[in-house]
Amino acid sequence: MGAREERLGANEALFREVNERVAEVADQFLAGETPATVDFSCECADGECVEKIAMTVGEYEAVRAKATQFAVVPGHEVPDIERVVARHPTYLVIEKQDPDAKDIARETDPRT
């Protein structure tokens, strides 16, 4: 695996971990309320990205249904290692295609 792929995977894993905590807190505080949007961090490969994505906890859970999927702001996808699998008004769902990137996504998935 190249240093670039490793760095990109580490950045995405960090943002995913942050979003896992956001989802937990939102789920506790918004339990029983109508689906409200929460600001999740863009899970792109750019370690300096600070953009937010407004989505419901349910929408985030749909992204997290697969360990190799991430939510990113449109334009933040990396075409040579991932592909867009769903488009939403404020975010894209990308899935890792590169075998090394898939492995990193699975190994760093906090749900496994």
NORPELIN-V999799 format. One record per pair of residues at least 24 apart in sequence whose C-alpha atoms are under 10 Angstrom apart, sorted by the first residue. I is the first residue (numbers start at 0). GAP is how many residues later the second one is. D is the distance in Angstrom with one decimal. If there is no record, write none. Layout:
# NORPELIN-V999799
I & GAP & D
I & GAP & D
This chain:
# NORPELIN-V999799
0 & 98 & 9.3
0 & 99 & 6.1
0 & 100 & 8.7
0 & 103 & 9.9
1 & 98 & 8.7
3 & 41 & 10.0
4 & 40 & 9.3
4 & 76 & 8.4
4 & 93 & 9.0
4 & 95 & 7.3
4 & 96 & 6.4
4 & 99 & 8.8
5 & 94 & 8.3
5 & 95 & 7.7
5 & 98 & 7.6
6 & 38 & 7.9
6 & 39 & 9.2
6 & 40 & 8.7
7 & 36 & 8.2
7 & 37 & 4.7
7 & 38 & 7.1
7 & 39 & 8.0
7 & 70 & 9.5
7 & 73 & 9.8
7 & 93 & 8.3
7 & 96 & 9.5
8 & 35 & 9.1
8 & 36 & 6.8
8 & 37 & 9.9
8 & 87 & 9.8
8 & 91 & 9.0
8 & 92 & 6.3
8 & 93 & 8.9
8 & 94 & 9.3
8 & 95 & 6.0
8 & 96 & 6.7
8 & 99 & 8.6
9 & 35 & 8.0
9 & 36 & 10.0
9 & 37 & 8.7
9 & 91 & 9.9
9 & 94 & 7.9
9 & 95 & 8.7
9 & 98 & 8.2
10 & 32 & 7.9
10 & 33 & 7.4
10 & 34 & 5.3
10 & 35 & 6.6
10 & 36 & 5.3
10 & 37 & 8.9
10 & 38 & 9.7
11 & 30 & 8.7
11 & 31 & 5.2
11 & 32 & 5.6
11 & 33 & 5.2
11 & 34 & 7.9
11 & 35 & 7.9
11 & 58 & 7.9
11 & 59 & 9.7
11 & 60 & 9.8
11 & 92 & 9.5
11 & 93 & 8.1
11 & 96 & 9.3
12 & 30 & 7.8
12 & 31 & 9.3
12 & 32 & 8.9
12 & 57 & 9.4
12 & 91 & 8.3
12 & 92 & 6.9
12 & 93 & 9.6
12 & 94 & 9.4
12 & 95 & 6.0
12 & 96 & 7.3
12 & 97 & 8.8
13 & 29 & 8.2
13 & 30 & 9.9
13 & 31 & 9.6
13 & 33 & 8.7
13 & 94 & 8.8
14 & 25 & 9.0
14 & 26 & 6.4
14 & 27 & 7.0
14 & 28 & 5.1
14 & 29 & 7.7
14 & 30 & 8.9
14 & 31 & 9.8
14 & 32 & 8.5
14 & 34 & 9.5
14 & 35 & 9.9
14 & 55 & 9.4
14 & 56 & 9.8
15 & 24 & 9.2
15 & 25 & 8.0
15 & 26 & 8.6
15 & 27 & 6.0
15 & 28 & 9.3
15 & 48 & 9.1
15 & 53 & 10.0
15 & 54 & 7.6
15 & 55 & 8.8
15 & 89 & 9.7
15 & 92 & 9.1
15 & 93 & 8.1
15 & 94 & 8.4
16 & 24 & 9.9
16 & 26 & 9.5
16 & 91 & 8.8
16 & 92 & 8.2
16 & 93 & 6.9
16 & 94 & 9.8
17 & 25 & 9.3
18 & 24 & 8.4
18 & 41 & 8.6
19 & 37 & 10.0
19 & 40 & 9.1
19 & 41 & 9.5
19 & 44 & 9.3
19 & 89 & 10.0
19 & 90 & 8.0
19 & 91 & 9.1
21 & 35 & 9.0
22 & 33 & 8.9
22 & 34 & 6.0
22 & 35 & 9.2
22 & 37 & 7.7
22 & 38 & 8.5
23 & 33 & 8.8
25 & 30 & 9.2
25 & 31 & 7.3
26 & 29 & 9.8
26 & 30 & 7.0
26 & 31 & 9.5
29 & 27 & 9.4
34 & 24 & 9.7
39 & 31 & 8.9
39 & 32 & 9.7
40 & 30 & 8.5
40 & 31 & 8.2
40 & 32 & 9.1
41 & 28 & 8.5
41 & 29 & 6.2
41 & 30 & 4.8
41 & 31 & 6.0
41 & 32 & 9.6
41 & 34 & 8.5
41 & 49 & 8.4
41 & 50 & 9.7
42 & 26 & 9.6
42 & 27 & 5.9
42 & 28 & 5.6
42 & 29 & 5.3
42 & 30 & 8.2
42 & 33 & 8.9
42 & 34 & 9.5
42 & 50 & 9.7
42 & 51 & 9.6
43 & 26 & 7.6
43 & 27 & 7.5
43 & 28 & 5.4
43 & 29 & 7.7
43 & 30 & 9.9
43 & 31 & 9.6
43 & 32 & 6.0
43 & 33 & 6.7
43 & 34 & 8.3
43 & 50 & 9.2
44 & 27 & 9.1
44 & 31 & 7.8
44 & 32 & 8.0
44 & 33 & 7.9
45 & 30 & 8.1
45 & 31 & 9.8
45 & 32 & 9.9
48 & 24 & 9.9
48 & 27 & 9.2
51 & 38 & 9.3
51 & 39 & 9.4
52 & 37 & 6.4
52 & 38 & 6.5
52 & 39 & 9.7
53 & 35 & 9.8
53 & 36 & 7.0
53 & 37 & 8.3
54 & 33 & 9.8
54 & 35 & 8.1
54 & 36 & 8.6
59 & 33 & 9.8
61 & 31 & 9.5
62 & 29 & 9.6
62 & 30 & 6.6
62 & 31 & 8.7
62 & 32 & 9.5
63 & 29 & 9.7
63 & 45 & 9.3
63 & 47 & 9.0
64 & 46 & 10.0
65 & 29 & 8.6
65 & 39 & 9.6
65 & 40 & 8.9
65 & 43 & 9.4
66 & 28 & 8.8
66 & 29 & 9.3
66 & 35 & 8.3
66 & 36 & 9.6
66 & 37 & 9.6
66 & 38 & 6.1
66 & 39 & 5.4
66 & 40 & 8.8
66 & 41 & 8.6
66 & 42 & 6.0
66 & 43 & 9.0
66 & 44 & 8.2
66 & 45 & 8.5
67 & 26 & 8.2
67 & 27 & 5.4
67 & 28 & 5.5
67 & 29 & 8.5
67 & 33 & 8.3
67 & 34 & 5.8
67 & 35 & 8.4
67 & 36 & 8.7
67 & 37 & 5.4
67 & 38 & 6.4
67 & 39 & 9.9
67 & 40 & 9.9
67 & 41 & 8.5
68 & 24 & 6.5
68 & 25 & 5.5
68 & 26 & 4.4
68 & 27 & 6.6
68 & 28 & 9.9
68 & 33 & 9.2
68 & 36 & 8.1
68 & 37 & 9.7
69 & 24 & 5.4
69 & 25 & 6.5
69 & 26 & 8.4
69 & 35 & 9.2
70 & 24 & 9.1
